[in-house]
């Protein structure tokens, strides 16, 4: 039993170190992305700072958040990037929603992760349809917006990456998630 206790202590120590290393790697990746975006070469070869105006969930103060209308309005207001949240529908389609059970939808919905896309498309949030990630990517391309996709549902990661690939949107997009396992 003494060996088991020592082994468990070692496992806990290694897991803690792995978590710290994983968080550190994520931080370094994020910082390198920020530096790449915020610093560019000027015509004379000097480094110059560029600030990116990112609209969180679109122009959410003016329009229903995480909707195509909010993203369009953000572009009209001068945003260069929109941030949106992605979860996976019950039939495997990445949809844009901050919460799996969104509040304020009519008719009262339920868990989007258990609904099919046709069921989700019948819902309205302040009069607006819940968009798919594909619709959001298409709009961002049309409006020349950068895209910050936050993965809310780890199950959505693979399909999200596939959509980024199929739309050749790699250089216009970043993916983030606050769950270190993703």
SELORO-936707 format. One record per residue (C-alpha): residue in one letter; x, y negated, z negated. Coordinates in nm, 2 decimals. Layout:
<vovexs>
<vovex><type>A</type><xx>X</xx><yy>Y</yy><zz>Z</zz></vovex>
...
</vovexs>
This chain:
<vovexs>
<vovex><type>X</type><xx>0.00</xx><yy>0.00</yy><zz>0.00</zz></vovex>
<vovex><type>X</type><xx>0.29</xx><yy>-0.24</yy><zz>-0.06</zz></vovex>
<vovex><type>X</type><xx>0.40</xx><yy>-0.19</yy><zz>0.30</zz></vovex>
<vovex><type>X</type><xx>0.04</xx><yy>-0.26</yy><zz>0.42</zz></vovex>
<vovex><type>X</type><xx>0.04</xx><yy>-0.58</yy><zz>0.22</zz></vovex>
<vovex><type>X</type><xx>0.38</xx><yy>-0.69</yy><zz>0.36</zz></vovex>
<vovex><type>X</type><xx>0.26</xx><yy>-0.59</yy><zz>0.71</zz></vovex>
<vovex><type>X</type><xx>-0.06</xx><yy>-0.80</yy><zz>0.67</zz></vovex>
<vovex><type>X</type><xx>0.14</xx><yy>-1.10</yy><zz>0.54</zz></vovex>
<vovex><type>X</type><xx>0.37</xx><yy>-1.07</yy><zz>0.84</zz></vovex>
<vovex><type>X</type><xx>0.07</xx><yy>-1.05</yy><zz>1.08</zz></vovex>
<vovex><type>X</type><xx>-0.09</xx><yy>-1.36</yy><zz>0.93</zz></vovex>
<vovex><type>X</type><xx>0.24</xx><yy>-1.55</yy><zz>0.95</zz></vovex>
<vovex><type>X</type><xx>0.29</xx><yy>-1.45</yy><zz>1.32</zz></vovex>
<vovex><type>X</type><xx>-0.07</xx><yy>-1.54</yy><zz>1.40</zz></vovex>
<vovex><type>X</type><xx>-0.02</xx><yy>-1.88</yy><zz>1.24</zz></vovex>
<vovex><type>X</type><xx>0.30</xx><yy>-1.94</yy><zz>1.43</zz></vovex>
<vovex><type>X</type><xx>0.14</xx><yy>-1.82</yy><zz>1.76</zz></vovex>
<vovex><type>X</type><xx>-0.15</xx><yy>-2.06</yy><zz>1.70</zz></vovex>
<vovex><type>X</type><xx>0.10</xx><yy>-2.35</yy><zz>1.64</zz></vovex>
<vovex><type>X</type><xx>0.30</xx><yy>-2.26</yy><zz>1.95</zz></vovex>
<vovex><type>X</type><xx>-0.01</xx><yy>-2.23</yy><zz>2.16</zz></vovex>
<vovex><type>X</type><xx>-0.14</xx><yy>-2.57</yy><zz>2.04</zz></vovex>
<vovex><type>X</type><xx>0.21</xx><yy>-2.72</yy><zz>2.10</zz></vovex>
<vovex><type>X</type><xx>0.21</xx><yy>-2.58</yy><zz>2.46</zz></vovex>
<vovex><type>X</type><xx>-0.14</xx><yy>-2.72</yy><zz>2.52</zz></vovex>
<vovex><type>X</type><xx>-0.03</xx><yy>-3.06</yy><zz>2.39</zz></vovex>
<vovex><type>X</type><xx>0.29</xx><yy>-3.07</yy><zz>2.61</zz></vovex>
<vovex><type>X</type><xx>0.08</xx><yy>-2.97</yy><zz>2.91</zz></vovex>
<vovex><type>X</type><xx>-0.17</xx><yy>-3.25</yy><zz>2.83</zz></vovex>
<vovex><type>X</type><xx>0.11</xx><yy>-3.51</yy><zz>2.78</zz></vovex>
<vovex><type>X</type><xx>0.27</xx><yy>-3.42</yy><zz>3.11</zz></vovex>
<vovex><type>X</type><xx>-0.06</xx><yy>-3.45</yy><zz>3.29</zz></vovex>
<vovex><type>X</type><xx>-0.12</xx><yy>-3.79</yy><zz>3.13</zz></vovex>
<vovex><type>X</type><xx>0.23</xx><yy>-3.91</yy><zz>3.22</zz></vovex>
<vovex><type>X</type><xx>0.19</xx><yy>-3.79</yy><zz>3.58</zz></vovex>
<vovex><type>X</type><xx>-0.15</xx><yy>-3.98</yy><zz>3.61</zz></vovex>
<vovex><type>X</type><xx>-0.05</xx><yy>-4.29</yy><zz>3.42</zz></vovex>
<vovex><type>X</type><xx>0.30</xx><yy>-4.35</yy><zz>3.57</zz></vovex>
<vovex><type>X</type><xx>0.35</xx><yy>-4.38</yy><zz>3.94</zz></vovex>
<vovex><type>X</type><xx>0.62</xx><yy>-4.52</yy><zz>4.16</zz></vovex>
<vovex><type>X</type><xx>0.57</xx><yy>-4.88</yy><zz>4.27</zz></vovex>
<vovex><type>X</type><xx>0.68</xx><yy>-4.98</yy><zz>4.62</zz></vovex>
<vovex><type>X</type><xx>1.01</xx><yy>-5.10</yy><zz>4.48</zz></vovex>
<vovex><type>X</type><xx>1.08</xx><yy>-4.78</yy><zz>4.30</zz></vovex>
<vovex><type>X</type><xx>1.00</xx><yy>-4.91</yy><zz>3.95</zz></vovex>
<vovex><type>X</type><xx>0.78</xx><yy>-4.72</yy><zz>3.71</zz></vovex>
<vovex><type>X</type><xx>0.44</xx><yy>-4.89</yy><zz>3.66</zz></vovex>
<vovex><type>X</type><xx>0.16</xx><yy>-4.80</yy><zz>3.43</zz></vovex>
<vovex><type>X</type><xx>-0.18</xx><yy>-4.71</yy><zz>3.58</zz></vovex>
<vovex><type>X</type><xx>-0.48</xx><yy>-4.68</yy><zz>3.35</zz></vovex>
<vovex><type>X</type><xx>-0.76</xx><yy>-4.45</yy><zz>3.47</zz></vovex>
<vovex><type>X</type><xx>-1.11</xx><yy>-4.56</yy><zz>3.38</zz></vovex>
<vovex><type>X</type><xx>-1.30</xx><yy>-4.24</yy><zz>3.28</zz></vovex>
<vovex><type>X</type><xx>-1.67</xx><yy>-4.24</yy><zz>3.23</zz></vovex>
<vovex><type>X</type><xx>-1.76</xx><yy>-3.99</yy><zz>2.95</zz></vovex>
<vovex><type>X</type><xx>-2.05</xx><yy>-3.78</yy><zz>3.07</zz></vovex>
<vovex><type>X</type><xx>-2.09</xx><yy>-4.04</yy><zz>3.35</zz></vovex>
<vovex><type>X</type><xx>-2.24</xx><yy>-4.38</yy><zz>3.27</zz></vovex>
<vovex><type>X</type><xx>-2.42</xx><yy>-4.23</yy><zz>2.98</zz></vovex>
<vovex><type>X</type><xx>-2.51</xx><yy>-4.56</yy><zz>2.82</zz></vovex>
<vovex><type>X</type><xx>-2.70</xx><yy>-4.66</yy><zz>3.14</zz></vovex>
<vovex><type>X</type><xx>-2.82</xx><yy>-4.33</yy><zz>3.27</zz></vovex>
<vovex><type>X</type><xx>-2.91</xx><yy>-3.98</yy><zz>3.14</zz></vovex>
<vovex><type>X</type><xx>-2.57</xx><yy>-3.82</yy><zz>3.04</zz></vovex>
<vovex><type>X</type><xx>-2.42</xx><yy>-3.54</yy><zz>3.25</zz></vovex>
<vovex><type>X</type><xx>-2.65</xx><yy>-3.60</yy><zz>3.55</zz></vovex>
<vovex><type>X</type><xx>-2.57</xx><yy>-3.69</yy><zz>3.91</zz></vovex>
<vovex><type>X</type><xx>-2.73</xx><yy>-4.03</yy><zz>3.86</zz></vovex>
<vovex><type>X</type><xx>-2.50</xx><yy>-4.10</yy><zz>3.56</zz></vovex>
<vovex><type>X</type><xx>-2.19</xx><yy>-4.00</yy><zz>3.78</zz></vovex>
<vovex><type>X</type><xx>-2.31</xx><yy>-4.22</yy><zz>4.07</zz></vovex>
<vovex><type>X</type><xx>-2.37</xx><yy>-4.51</yy><zz>3.84</zz></vovex>
<vovex><type>X</type><xx>-2.02</xx><yy>-4.46</yy><zz>3.68</zz></vovex>
<vovex><type>X</type><xx>-1.87</xx><yy>-4.50</yy><zz>4.03</zz></vovex>
<vovex><type>X</type><xx>-2.08</xx><yy>-4.81</yy><zz>4.10</zz></vovex>
<vovex><type>X</type><xx>-1.95</xx><yy>-4.96</yy><zz>3.77</zz></vovex>
<vovex><type>X</type><xx>-1.59</xx><yy>-4.90</yy><zz>3.87</zz></vovex>
<vovex><type>X</type><xx>-1.50</xx><yy>-4.57</yy><zz>3.70</zz></vovex>
<vovex><type>X</type><xx>-1.22</xx><yy>-4.38</yy><zz>3.87</zz></vovex>
<vovex><type>X</type><xx>-1.30</xx><yy>-4.05</yy><zz>3.68</zz></vovex>
<vovex><type>X</type><xx>-1.59</xx><yy>-3.88</yy><zz>3.52</zz></vovex>
<vovex><type>X</type><xx>-1.58</xx><yy>-3.63</yy><zz>3.24</zz></vovex>
<vovex><type>X</type><xx>-1.85</xx><yy>-3.36</yy><zz>3.23</zz></vovex>
<vovex><type>X</type><xx>-1.93</xx><yy>-3.05</yy><zz>3.03</zz></vovex>
<vovex><type>X</type><xx>-1.98</xx><yy>-2.70</yy><zz>3.18</zz></vovex>
<vovex><type>X</type><xx>-2.15</xx><yy>-2.39</yy><zz>3.06</zz></vovex>
<vovex><type>X</type><xx>-2.25</xx><yy>-2.08</yy><zz>3.25</zz></vovex>
<vovex><type>X</type><xx>-2.61</xx><yy>-2.00</yy><zz>3.32</zz></vovex>
<vovex><type>X</type><xx>-2.76</xx><yy>-1.66</yy><zz>3.26</zz></vovex>
<vovex><type>X</type><xx>-2.71</xx><yy>-1.57</yy><zz>3.62</zz></vovex>
<vovex><type>X</type><xx>-2.35</xx><yy>-1.68</yy><zz>3.63</zz></vovex>
<vovex><type>X</type><xx>-2.37</xx><yy>-2.03</yy><zz>3.78</zz></vovex>
<vovex><type>X</type><xx>-2.16</xx><yy>-2.31</yy><zz>3.62</zz></vovex>
<vovex><type>X</type><xx>-2.40</xx><yy>-2.59</yy><zz>3.52</zz></vovex>
<vovex><type>X</type><xx>-2.33</xx><yy>-2.93</yy><zz>3.37</zz></vovex>
<vovex><type>X</type><xx>-2.46</xx><yy>-2.97</yy><zz>3.01</zz></vovex>
<vovex><type>X</type><xx>-2.30</xx><yy>-3.07</yy><zz>2.69</zz></vovex>
<vovex><type>X</type><xx>-2.51</xx><yy>-2.82</yy><zz>2.48</zz></vovex>
<vovex><type>X</type><xx>-2.63</xx><yy>-2.47</yy><zz>2.56</zz></vovex>
<vovex><type>X</type><xx>-2.97</xx><yy>-2.57</yy><zz>2.42</zz></vovex>
<vovex><type>X</type><xx>-3.00</xx><yy>-2.93</yy><zz>2.54</zz></vovex>
<vovex><type>X</type><xx>-3.23</xx><yy>-3.16</yy><zz>2.34</zz></vovex>
<vovex><type>X</type><xx>-3.48</xx><yy>-3.38</yy><zz>2.52</zz></vovex>
<vovex><type>X</type><xx>-3.54</xx><yy>-3.16</yy><zz>2.82</zz></vovex>
<vovex><type>X</type><xx>-3.89</xx><yy>-3.11</yy><zz>2.96</zz></vovex>
<vovex><type>X</type><xx>-4.06</xx><yy>-2.87</yy><zz>2.95</zz></vovex>
<vovex><type>X</type><xx>-3.88</xx><yy>-2.75</yy><zz>2.64</zz></vovex>
<vovex><type>X</type><xx>-3.61</xx><yy>-2.52</yy><zz>2.77</zz></vovex>
<vovex><type>X</type><xx>-3.41</xx><yy>-2.29</yy><zz>2.55</zz></vovex>
<vovex><type>X</type><xx>-3.06</xx><yy>-2.16</yy><zz>2.58</zz></vovex>
<vovex><type>X</type><xx>-2.93</xx><yy>-2.24</yy><zz>2.93</zz></vovex>
<vovex><type>X</type><xx>-2.68</xx><yy>-1.94</yy><zz>2.90</zz></vovex>
<vovex><type>X</type><xx>-2.99</xx><yy>-1.71</yy><zz>2.90</zz></vovex>
<vovex><type>X</type><xx>-3.17</xx><yy>-1.88</yy><zz>3.18</zz></vovex>
<vovex><type>X</type><xx>-3.14</xx><yy>-1.84</yy><zz>3.56</zz></vovex>
<vovex><type>X</type><xx>-3.05</xx><yy>-2.13</yy><zz>3.78</zz></vovex>
<vovex><type>X</type><xx>-3.40</xx><yy>-2.15</yy><zz>3.93</zz></vovex>
<vovex><type>X</type><xx>-3.54</xx><yy>-2.18</yy><zz>3.57</zz></vovex>
<vovex><type>X</type><xx>-3.28</xx><yy>-2.45</yy><zz>3.48</zz></vovex>
<vovex><type>X</type><xx>-3.36</xx><yy>-2.65</yy><zz>3.80</zz></vovex>
<vovex><type>X</type><xx>-3.72</xx><yy>-2.68</yy><zz>3.67</zz></vovex>
<vovex><type>X</type><xx>-3.61</xx><yy>-2.86</yy><zz>3.36</zz></vovex>
<vovex><type>X</type><xx>-3.58</xx><yy>-3.24</yy><zz>3.35</zz></vovex>
<vovex><type>X</type><xx>-3.36</xx><yy>-3.45</yy><zz>3.12</zz></vovex>
<vovex><type>X</type><xx>-3.50</xx><yy>-3.80</yy><zz>3.11</zz></vovex>
<vovex><type>X</type><xx>-3.64</xx><yy>-3.74</yy><zz>3.45</zz></vovex>
<vovex><type>X</type><xx>-3.32</xx><yy>-3.59</yy><zz>3.60</zz></vovex>
<vovex><type>X</type><xx>-3.23</xx><yy>-3.24</yy><zz>3.71</zz></vovex>
<vovex><type>X</type><xx>-2.95</xx><yy>-3.05</yy><zz>3.53</zz></vovex>
<vovex><type>X</type><xx>-2.68</xx><yy>-3.03</yy><zz>3.80</zz></vovex>
<vovex><type>X</type><xx>-2.46</xx><yy>-2.75</yy><zz>3.89</zz></vovex>
<vovex><type>X</type><xx>-2.08</xx><yy>-2.79</yy><zz>3.88</zz></vovex>
<vovex><type>X</type><xx>-2.08</xx><yy>-2.75</yy><zz>4.26</zz></vovex>
<vovex><type>X</type><xx>-2.32</xx><yy>-3.05</yy><zz>4.30</zz></vovex>
<vovex><type>X</type><xx>-2.10</xx><yy>-3.26</yy><zz>4.06</zz></vovex>
<vovex><type>X</type><xx>-1.78</xx><yy>-3.17</yy><zz>4.26</zz></vovex>
<vovex><type>X</type><xx>-1.95</xx><yy>-3.26</yy><zz>4.59</zz></vovex>
<vovex><type>X</type><xx>-2.07</xx><yy>-3.60</yy><zz>4.45</zz></vovex>
<vovex><type>X</type><xx>-1.72</xx><yy>-3.67</yy><zz>4.30</zz></vovex>
<vovex><type>X</type><xx>-1.57</xx><yy>-3.60</yy><zz>4.65</zz></vovex>
<vovex><type>X</type><xx>-1.83</xx><yy>-3.83</yy><zz>4.81</zz></vovex>
<vovex><type>X</type><xx>-1.77</xx><yy>-4.11</yy><zz>4.56</zz></vovex>
<vovex><type>X</type><xx>-1.39</xx><yy>-4.06</yy><zz>4.55</zz></vovex>
<vovex><type>X</type><xx>-1.40</xx><yy>-3.99</yy><zz>4.17</zz></vovex>
<vovex><type>X</type><xx>-1.15</xx><yy>-3.79</yy><zz>3.98</zz></vovex>
<vovex><type>X</type><xx>-1.30</xx><yy>-3.52</yy><zz>3.76</zz></vovex>
<vovex><type>X</type><xx>-1.24</xx><yy>-3.41</yy><zz>3.40</zz></vovex>
<vovex><type>X</type><xx>-1.42</xx><yy>-3.08</yy><zz>3.34</zz></vovex>
<vovex><type>X</type><xx>-1.46</xx><yy>-2.98</yy><zz>2.97</zz></vovex>
<vovex><type>X</type><xx>-1.53</xx><yy>-2.61</yy><zz>2.93</zz></vovex>
<vovex><type>X</type><xx>-1.80</xx><yy>-2.58</yy><zz>2.66</zz></vovex>
<vovex><type>X</type><xx>-1.86</xx><yy>-2.20</yy><zz>2.73</zz></vovex>
<vovex><type>X</type><xx>-1.55</xx><yy>-1.99</yy><zz>2.77</zz></vovex>
<vovex><type>X</type><xx>-1.75</xx><yy>-1.76</yy><zz>2.99</zz></vovex>
<vovex><type>X</type><xx>-1.76</xx><yy>-2.05</yy><zz>3.25</zz></vovex>
<vovex><type>X</type><xx>-1.38</xx><yy>-2.07</yy><zz>3.29</zz></vovex>
<vovex><type>X</type><xx>-1.33</xx><yy>-1.82</yy><zz>3.57</zz></vovex>
<vovex><type>X</type><xx>-1.62</xx><yy>-1.94</yy><zz>3.78</zz></vovex>
<vovex><type>X</type><xx>-1.51</xx><yy>-2.31</yy><zz>3.72</zz></vovex>
<vovex><type>X</type><xx>-1.16</xx><yy>-2.23</yy><zz>3.85</zz></vovex>
<vovex><type>X</type><xx>-1.31</xx><yy>-2.05</yy><zz>4.15</zz></vovex>
<vovex><type>X</type><xx>-1.52</xx><yy>-2.35</yy><zz>4.24</zz></vovex>
<vovex><type>X</type><xx>-1.22</xx><yy>-2.58</yy><zz>4.21</zz></vovex>
<vovex><type>X</type><xx>-1.03</xx><yy>-2.35</yy><zz>4.44</zz></vovex>
<vovex><type>X</type><xx>-1.31</xx><yy>-2.31</yy><zz>4.69</zz></vovex>
<vovex><type>X</type><xx>-1.35</xx><yy>-2.69</yy><zz>4.71</zz></vovex>
<vovex><type>X</type><xx>-0.97</xx><yy>-2.76</yy><zz>4.72</zz></vovex>
<vovex><type>X</type><xx>-1.02</xx><yy>-3.00</yy><zz>4.43</zz></vovex>
<vovex><type>X</type><xx>-0.70</xx><yy>-2.92</yy><zz>4.24</zz></vovex>
<vovex><type>X</type><xx>-0.54</xx><yy>-3.26</yy><zz>4.29</zz></vovex>
<vovex><type>X</type><xx>-0.86</xx><yy>-3.45</yy><zz>4.19</zz></vovex>
<vovex><type>X</type><xx>-0.95</xx><yy>-3.25</yy><zz>3.88</zz></vovex>
<vovex><type>X</type><xx>-0.83</xx><yy>-3.15</yy><zz>3.53</zz></vovex>
<vovex><type>X</type><xx>-0.99</xx><yy>-2.88</yy><zz>3.31</zz></vovex>
<vovex><type>X</type><xx>-0.99</xx><yy>-2.91</yy><zz>2.93</zz></vovex>
<vovex><type>X</type><xx>-1.13</xx><yy>-2.70</yy><zz>2.64</zz></vovex>
<vovex><type>X</type><xx>-1.11</xx><yy>-2.74</yy><zz>2.27</zz></vovex>
<vovex><type>X</type><xx>-1.11</xx><yy>-2.37</yy><zz>2.21</zz></vovex>
<vovex><type>X</type><xx>-0.74</xx><yy>-2.26</yy><zz>2.20</zz></vovex>
<vovex><type>X</type><xx>-0.83</xx><yy>-1.90</yy><zz>2.32</zz></vovex>
<vovex><type>X</type><xx>-0.94</xx><yy>-2.04</yy><zz>2.66</zz></vovex>
</vovexs>
